[in-house]
Amino acid sequence: MTRALSPWLACCLAVAAPAQNPTELERLVRDLGQERGDASYQAYLELSRRRDAAAVPLLAKGITGFPRMGQQYAVYLLQAQPFETTRAVWTKLLDAEAPFLRAAAAAALAKQNERGAVDKLAAVLRDAAENERAGLVFLTYGLDTHDPVFAALLSWLHPGARSNTVVAALQRLATIEGRRDAVRAAVEPLATAADGATRAAALAFLAGFSREHAAALTKLLQAEPERLQAIRYLLDNDHKLPAALLEVIAASLAKATQGYEITQTAALLRRQGSAAGAAHLRELLRHEKAELRAAALEALAQDGGGIDDKDLRALLHGDDVGCVLTAADLLRRRDDPSGLEAVLAAMPKAGTQRLQATEVLARFRDRRAVAPLLDLLDDGDHRVRSAAWFGLQELMRGLFPYRRFDFEKCGYSPESASRQASITTLRAWWDATNKPR
């Protein structure tokens, strides 16, 4: 006998794609242009998830008045739409006042082989102010092999260039097959630049070509290890770096202030086949900063003999919440879900690590994760609410792969001040669904 859907289930399950609410789209596009970065980013995430073509005219209308970051989010959203839907917008933006919008428009049209678009992109790149150049590089992906675009990027490499321009240009130019000799010739004069950051970037690019330059970079990083952060990606290529330089890079781990510095430096050493960082990573496991301890643990786990499952399980019983969460997540990635209980136990004491705890919890495909995630939908931190909301959606799709959920009908939004009714609805639906049968 077929039962009728409960009101809660009907709220959360779609039998057909719902019509978008234009008013909601307008609000999201308006939020995209807010100066407050978090509100703009959340609007971007939601618009990106929807991929609604009805947003295109709204974006076209507002994009020129958005702050720079809002313009970039709008460009990402337009790029995600079919070209036929956005062609008129790109054509209009060729005459925009902002160089970023002109470059984005020319790049979009050039990728469709529109006549003259490559030359227009190269012209924007050549004429862009020094402080705008680094932010234009990502637009050249897939187009930098065209001679005008390549030449424009190469023209940025001069002794008076900002170091961030040099780094951004080199990260792109270094990947172009068959052009390394031309790039190397342009970079050589920068190896003795007066600006230390520019000199470091040039030496990082040249280190794989010349032991002389590698030695100069080794000396520079010994004196100024903080330079590594900006140039790390220029070292990550197919050239084998000298052992002395790798030792200096490994030693910089002790100076790290952010977790990502540890994971990225460890990854570079791993790809170079160097074990020089292992001792530094183990030392970081005793660091006073939880984020650094967790990053060191994750980096060690990526190394073949860095840390085994037994050691990870032992960490589940420690008092360090960050290490508990990281160990549980690493075990889960190794198809061992035994850390879930430890994550659930750590949730009430996660404190400032609630975001990490929420993200880790949501990755477990287990019914026991649902109720805590529902509680986190009303957390005081919007980042935690967003992580719980998106994590909950992925979890429900994983638990019930044959159901078609329409979460929009539940009325919940991480940014909404009136969330209680929606959360109550979701809890009632889950309680009804999760009853033993």
N, C-alpha and C positions, 0 to 999 in steps of 0.2 A: 504494500500500500504506500503510495507516494504522499508524503506530508508536505503541506504548504511551507514556504520559507518563513522563518520567524522574522519579525520586523528588524532585528539586529542583523541577521544574516542577509536579508534583502538590502540592508544599508551598505554592507561591505562586499557583496558579490554582484558583479555586473553580468547581465545577460546580453547586453549590447553596449557599444561604446557610447558614453554619455555626451551630450552636447556641452561644449565649453561655455563657460559663463563669461561673456565679453567684459563685464564689469570687473571681474577678477583679473582678466588679462590686462586690462588697462591699469589696474592697481599695481600689478607685478612689473609692467614696463615702466611705470612712473617710479617705483621703488628702485629700479635698475639705475636710474639717474640720480639717486640720492648721494650726497657727499659722504654720508656715514657708510663706511666700507662694509660693515657686517650686513646691513640691510640690503645693500646692492648685491652682495654675494649670494645671500639667501634667495633673493628674487631671481638671480641668474640660475641658481641650482633648480629652482622650481620650473622656470621657463625652459631650461634645458631638458628637464625630465618630460615635460609636456610635448615639446617639439611641434607646437601648434602653428600652422601656416597663417592663422588669423592674427598672429603677433607681428607678422612682417610689416604691414602698413603702419602699425603702432611704433615699431622700432624705427622705420624710415622717417616718421614724423618727429621723433624725439631725439634721435642719435646725435645730431649736430649740437644739441644743447646740453648733452650729458658731460660730466667730468671725464677726464681721460680714462679712468678705470671702467666707468660705465660704458664708454664708447668701445672699449676692448671687449667687455662682456657682450655687448650688442653685436659686435662683429663676429664673435664666436657663434652666437645664435643664428645669425644670418648665414654663416658658412655651413651650418648644419642643415639648412633647408635646400631643397632642389634648386639648381641654378635658374630654371625657368621661372621660379617663384620670386627670385631676388634680382634678376638681371636688371630690371629697371632701377632698383635701389642703387646697385653698384654704379650704373651709368651716371646717375645723378650725383653720387658721392665723388665722382672724378673731379668735380668743381668745388668740393667742400673746402672750407678755410683751413681746417686742421690737416697737416701733412699726414698724420696717422690714418685718417679716413681716406685721403686720396690714395695713399699707398695700399691700404686694404682693398679699395675698389679696383685699383689697377691690377693687383695680384689676383683677385677673384676673376677678373675678366681675362687676364693672361692665361690662367689655368684652363680657360675654355677656348684658348687660341684666338681671342678677339684681336683683330688687326690693330696694331699700334700700342697695345696694352703693355707689353714688355718694356718698350721705350718710355712709356709714361711712368712705369714703376721705377725704372732706372733714374729718371729725371728727379723724381721725388727723393730718392735715396741720396743722390748727389747734392741736392739743394737743402736737405734737412739740416736744421740747426744741430750743433754738436750734442746738446743735451737731449735731443729727441732720437738720435740714431740707434742707440742700443735697443730701444723699444720697438723698432721697426724690423729687426732681423728675422723674427719668427715668420713674418709675412713672406719672406723670400724662399721658404722651404719649397723645393720642387721647381724653382725658377732660377736658382743661382747658377745653373750651368749655362744659362743664356749669356752670351758675351756682354751685353750692356749691363745686366744686373751684377755679374761677377766683377766687372770693371768698377762699377759704382761702389761695391763693398770694399774692393781692394784700395780704392781712393781714400777710404777712412783710415788706413794704416799710415799715419804720418806722426812725426815726433811730437806735434802739439795736440794729438788726439787725447781725449779722456781715456783713462784706463778701462772704464766699463764699456766704452765703445770698442776698444781694441779687443777685449775679452769676448764680447758678443760677436764681433765680426770674425774673429779667429775660430770660435766654436763652429761657426757655419762654414767658413772657407776651408777648414782643415778636413772636412768630410767629402770634399768634391774630388772625385777621381780624376787623375791626370793633370791637376792644377797645382800640385804641391810645390813644384819648383818656382812657379810665379809667386805663390804666397810666401815662400821662404825668402825670396829675394826682397819682397816688400817688408818683411818682418826684421830682417837682419839689422837695419839701421836702428831699430827700436831696442835692441839688446843693450845699448849703452845710453838709453834715454835718461834724462835727469830725474823724471818722476819714477819713484821706486815701484809703484803699482804697475805702470806701463812696462817698465823693465822686467818685472817678474813675469808678466803675461808673455812677453816676447821670448824670454828664456824658457818658459814652460813649453811653448810651441817648438822651440829649437832644440830642446834637450834630447829628443829622440833622434835628432840628426847628427849631433855633434857632442863628443865627450867634453869639449871645451865649454860649451854652453851648459851642459849638465853640471859640470863642476862649479860654474858661476852661479847657477841656480841653487846648488847645494849650499854654497857659502851664504847666499842671500837668505835662504830659509833658516839656516842656523842662527842668523842674526835677527831675523824677523819672521818667526814661524806663523804669525797671523796672516801673512800673505798667501798662504796655501789655500785658504777657503775660496778666494776669488778665482784661482787659476787651476783648481784641481781637475776640472774637466778637460783642460788643454793637455794634461798629462795622460789622460785615459785614451790611448790610441794603440795601434799595433806595434809600436816601437818598444823594445825592451829597455828599461831604464837601468842605469848603473846601481849597484848594490848600495853605494854610499848615499845616493840620493834617496833610495827607498828607506834606508835607515833614518834619515832626517824626516821623511814623510811620516814614518811610523812614530817617531818621537813626538810629533805634533799632536798625537792623540792625547797626550797628557795635558795639553793646553786647551782642549776642546771645552766649549761652554754650552753647546747645544747638542742634543742627541743625534741630529742628522749629520753633524760634522763627523761623528764617530762612525756611523754606518757607511757614509760615503767614502771616507778615507780607508776604512777596512775593506770596502769593496774594491777600491783601486789597488790596494796591496794584494788582494786575493787574485785579481785578474793578472797582476804582474808575477804571480807565482811566488810571492814573498811571504815568509812567516814572521817577518820582523815585527809585526804589530801584536802578536799573541801575548807577549809579556805585558805590554802596555794595557791591553784590553783586560787582562786578569787583574791588573792593578786598579783599573777603573771600577771593577766590581765592588770595591770598598769606598768608592767616592761618596761624599756626603750628599750629592745631588741625585735624587731618585731617577730622573730622566737619563742621566749619563750612565748610571748603573744598568738600567734596562737596555739602553742602546748597546753597551758593551756586551751584555749577555746575548743579545740578538746577533751581534757581529760574531761572537765566538761560536754560536750555534751554526752559523753559515759555513764555518771552516770545517773541513773534514773531521779532524780530531779535536775540535775546539771544546765541545761539551756534549756528553751523551745523554740518552733518555733518562738514565738512572739519576744523573746529576740534576736534570730538569725536574724530575718528580720530587727530589729532595727539596728543591726551592719552593715547591707548592706549599710547604708547611712553615715557611719563614714568615717574619713580620714585615718584610719589605713588600708593600703592596705592588709597587711597580714591577719588581722582579717576579712576584707571584703571577701577575697578569701576563707578563712577557713569556714566562715559562709555560703557562697554560696555553697561550696562543701558539707557541712553537711546537708543543706536543700535539695540538690539534692539527697543525700543518703536517705533522708526521703521522696523521691518521690515528692519533691517540687522544680520545676525548676526556681522559681521566682528570683533566684540570678544571672541568666545569664546576665541580663542587667547590673548589678553592676560589674560583672567580665569584660564585654566588656568595660565599662567605666573606669575600673581600669587599663586596659592593657597599655595605653600610659604612665602612671605614675608608673608602676611596678618597674622600675629600677633594683636593685639587686634581686628583687623577680620575675623576668621574668620567671625563670624556674618553680616556683610554679604556677604562673599565667598560663603558657602554659599547664601544667599538669592538672590544674583544668578546664580550658577552653575545653580541648580535651575530657573530660569526659561527657560533655553535648552532648546529641544526638540531635543536632539542626543545621540546615543549616546556621544559623548566625555565627556559630563558624568557618566555613570553611575559609572564606576570611582572618581573622586574623591569622589563622594557616598557610595559604599560605605565608603571609608576614613574619612570624617567621622562615620560611625555609631559610631565608637569614640573620638571626640574627648573630651578631658578636660572640656569645658564642656557641660553638659546642654542649654543653649540651642542650641548648634551641633548637637548630636546630634538634637534635636527638629526643627530646621530641615532637616537632611539627610534625616531619616526622612520627614517630610511632603512635602518637596520631591521625594524619590525616588519616592514613590507617585504624585504628580502627573505627574512626568516619564514614568514607565512607562505610565501611562494615556494620555499624549499620544503616546508612541512606538508603542504597540500598542493603538489605540482599539477594536479588535474582540475583545480578550481580556478576560476577567473575572478580575481579580486578587483574591485573598483574602490580604492581607498579614498578617492575624492568625495564620494557620497557620504563618507563619515563626517565630513565637515571639519576635520582637524587640520590645523596649520601650526607649525612650531612658533611662528611669529604672532599668532593671534593671542590677544589678552584674555579672550573668553574661550578657554579650552576645556573646561570641566565637563560640559554636556557631551562633547565628542568623546572624551576619555571614558566617561560613564557608559556611553553607547558601546565603545570598543570592549570595555571590560565585560559588559553584559553578554555581548556576542561571544567573547572568548569563554566565559564561564559556561554558556550554553553548549558551545562546541566541544569543550574539553571534558564534559561529564563522562564518566565511565558508562559504557553501554553493555 
